[in-house]
Amino acid sequence: MKTSPLPVIAAMAAALIPATTPLAAQSPEVVVGPNLRVGPGQFNEPWIAASPENPDFLIAVTQTAGMSFPDPTMALTLSTRSNAAFVSRNGGVAWEPITLPGDETGAFDPMVVPGPDGRMWILYCYVGANTMGGLLPDQPVRSEGTIMVWSTDDEGATWTGPARLRSPVPPDHARIAADWSDGPNRGRLYVVWNDVRDSFIRDDFQLFLHTLDDGGNTVSEPALLATIPGGKLVATEPVVLSDGTLLVTFYQYFFPLSDEANARMPFFTMRSEDGGETFTEPEVAFRVGTHSWPYAQTEMTSAFTLPIVAWDRTDGPHADNIYVVWDGVTGGDAAAGATSDIWFRRSTDGGRSWSDQTRLNDNDRPAPGDPLDDRMLPVVEVNRDGVVGVAWYDRRRDDTRRCWELFFTSSSDGGETFAANVPVASAPSCPPPAHAPVARVHNVAADPDVKDLTEEEIAQMDLVQRMTVVMAQQSRNARAEYFGDLGHASLEVSFDNARGNQPGHYLGLAGDANGVFHPLWISRRNGIDELFTTTVEVTASAPAAPAGEETDVTGELLVVAGPVDYDAAGGTATVEVQLRNVSDGVVHGPVRLRAVGGEGGEWSFEGRMGSHDRLPPGGLSEPVKVELTTGPGMDARLDFRVYGRVGG
């Protein structure tokens, strides 16, 4: 492979100017289905893909271990973390775990994408002893980090792989895209990744490329795409346009995260028109802002900006449009009513030029003195009709700004305008009730034991030291500047350490062959980081509900019983119950399960059947808890009928 010489920044982006994306003249109806748990366990950093041919077939990938509020008693480390992959064969209603052949522990940064001709690809990075230069607290199973790739062309019945990608340095955040063009490289998979750390030369970071052909049986050697000093390079999703042009995208952030340079992080593009043989030099397409307020950086270290890229591979009016979303603060502080926002840019000429950035979240700005309002981790996808969907975690509906919910917006005109934001999650994700705040003191007197490091001392530090020691110093100085005009000392008890927590660095969103979006996210509604999904349909109008009185629908709905929570002291057994529509028609609410005989009783499924209180054929409701009274070791029985309305 031939690559260009050392990169030259050919174009500098304009300054970040906040702007709000215009609302669509007539917002579409957004129909959200029930929120369904994918599988038991704790997870983070999920991604999802849908078969382009079969709307019922979906693949979800993630990694084990919760990250938002990890249990300190758990012995699960980076090296023992494993991949978790699931398939659904009924449109996301039910999921089954799959075991990929040759899989190992130490998996991270998963991704799954569809390719042409029915093939779908799964990728995971894996840690090695060289990943953090011997700084991992335990010993990984392999000496060197690597990347593994699998593929299937029969909807998961069999898997090819793993293809092991040789990595000259420890790999990180590998991103993939398949060639859908009708050119000579159709079906090729491009894998772009960056190094974990500056392995060879201080503050020099690299970006690499692999290509896979023949379903993963032919793997290229790694090719060095770029070396840019000063800050870490992070691969974002590559794009393959309809003419086969490969657009590699990545951005650069600086250590420590509190460094003011992160207020304008460069987002780069590189272009290849010969299947990745040669590339243009990296160009700064635009810049993205920092993920957090500098004075709160120490408490919000897990919050992290990560741009996500998608493109329109339809043959519609917006074909080859490229879309980028990210989260970032606009400047200021909570006292001035600052907030973090979800930002969007698009390119209508294959990545050669970009729109101004626009804000997608339509919430009111916080009042001065309100808690830090941190929203995070947007993801973007384009469905078969060219509709652009964006989902993200948002804290707007919690006055304390500690609990997040998944929100969604869409554009039907190629990103020109966006619909009003709608909540997708049916329950919030909150920190543990006993999650303790932190105490911060602003003193008028100088602390004789605190001394700022000199530039010379900082220059001698390695990457990890700068990530910790220097960040603490910069955050401390930012707080001193923030409180500088106060005129007196101050003691603050702050929950910012909860407001900045998040489950990994990204979430998932896929559009299926019917145009339905499937978000995949981490929910803490049950107190741990669980994997949830739902359906989101963008339609011209709301689905019509039938008129008339409720009727007996016991014959249309299958009742599914879940786990039982038995309270011996109280003499009760609580069962999670879900409804599955096994009829050919839509069942509309209100739906109620009523006891027959005995002491009676009724359980409502309001709020458990999606945003429009309906279950389509094959649909599954969220669970409702049914409590039965029983004695120790004695069985209990509930006779019932189910009532609702059928039509549509």
JOFENTA-V136436 format. One line per field, one symbol per residue. ss: DSSP state (@ for helix, = for strand, . for the rest). phi: phi as a letter, one per 20 degrees, with the letter a starting at -180 (. if undefined). Layout:
BEGIN
ss: ???
phi: ???
END
This chain:
BEGIN
ss: ...................=..=.....====...====...========.......=======..................======.......===........========.@@@.=======...................=======.......======.....========..........=======........==========@@@.==...=======..====...==.....========......@@@@@========..........======.....@@@...........====..........========....@@@...========..........==................=======.....=======.........========......=...==.....=........=====............@@@@@...@@@@@@@@@@@@@@@@@@@@.......=====.@@@@........====.....=======......====..====...........==....===========....==========.....=========......===.........==....=...======..........=======..
phi: .dcffgfcfebdffffdgbdfffggcffedddefecffafodbblebbbdffddfedccdcacfnfcfcfffefeedgfdfcfbccccdcmnfcccfcdffmfceneblfbcbecfmnecdcccecfcfefdmneffceffcfcfbccccbccclnfccepeeeefcfcgeblfccbdeefeefdgnfddddbcffbffdcgmdcccccdccclmnfdcfffdfebccfoafecfdffcdffenfedecaccccdffefffffbffddccccdcmnfccffgcffacdefebfgfdffedfefbfbgccbbedfdefdgmfdcccadaeeonbffemfbecddbcccdcmnebcfffceefdfffffgnffgdedblfccbdefenfedccaecdfedfemdedcedbbbcdcmnfccfffcfdfebfdcfggefefddccddfffefedcffegffffeeegffffdffffffffffffffegefnbfbdcdcdffefefbendacdbcdefeneecfcbeddfdncedecbadcddcfbfffefeoffcfdgfedeededfddddffemccddeccddedeedeedefdcedfdmmempbcedfmdcnfdlbcfgnfceffdedddebdgmdfcbcebcdcacdrn
END
